[in-house]
Amino acid sequence: MKWLMRKCSRCGRYTLATDKCPYCGGELRVPHPPRASPDDKLVVYRLQAKLESGLLKLDEKPPYVP
């Protein structure tokens, strides 16, 4: 399914435009969160990337899973 709604990162307005905001000319992004699945096999790698980049702070690092 393709999302049609976009949100301007500059003014915060929602629009159906696809390239730039018709109100302020700002960059548009998809406002919907990514889908989550309990069977997601890559969650460990995303968590590890967030820990390494400093986006997420935890007391302990998750176990290494190859």
N, C-alpha and C positions, 0 to 999 in steps of 0.2 A: 504494500500500500504506500502510495506516495503522499506525503504531507503537503498541503497547499498553503497553510497559514505560516506566515513569517513574522518575526518581531524585530524591530529596529534596535540595534545595540546602542544607538545614540539617544533617541528621544523616547524609546520604550513603547511606541505605538505598534499595533498589530495591523497587518496588511496582507493582501493576496498577491502583491507584486513579487517578482522573482529576482530582480537584479539589484535595485537600490530603493531606499525608502522614498516614497513620493512626497513626503512632508518635509524632510530635512536633508535627504540625500545620503543618509548613513547606511552602514552595512547591515544587511538582513541576515538573520539566523533562524533555524527551526526551533520553536519554543518547547517542543515536546521532549520529555526525557527519553533516553534510549530504553528499549524493552529489556526486561530482566527475566531470566529463566533459572529455575533451580538446577537445571542440567547444564549450566554454563561451564565449559571446561577451561575457559580462559580467564576466569575471575582471579585466579592466583597471580597471573602475570599483570593484570591491570592493577591489582592491589600493590604488587611489588613496584610497579612504575610510579604509582602515587606516593608510596613511601620514599622512594629514591628522589623524587622531584620536590618533596617537601609539602605536597598538597594535603597529605594526611599524616597526622602525628599519632603514634601508638607507643605504648611502653615497650612492647615486644614486637619483633619482626615475625611475620608468618613463616612457617617451616618451608624450606626449599622443596619445590616439587618440579622435577624435570619434565 
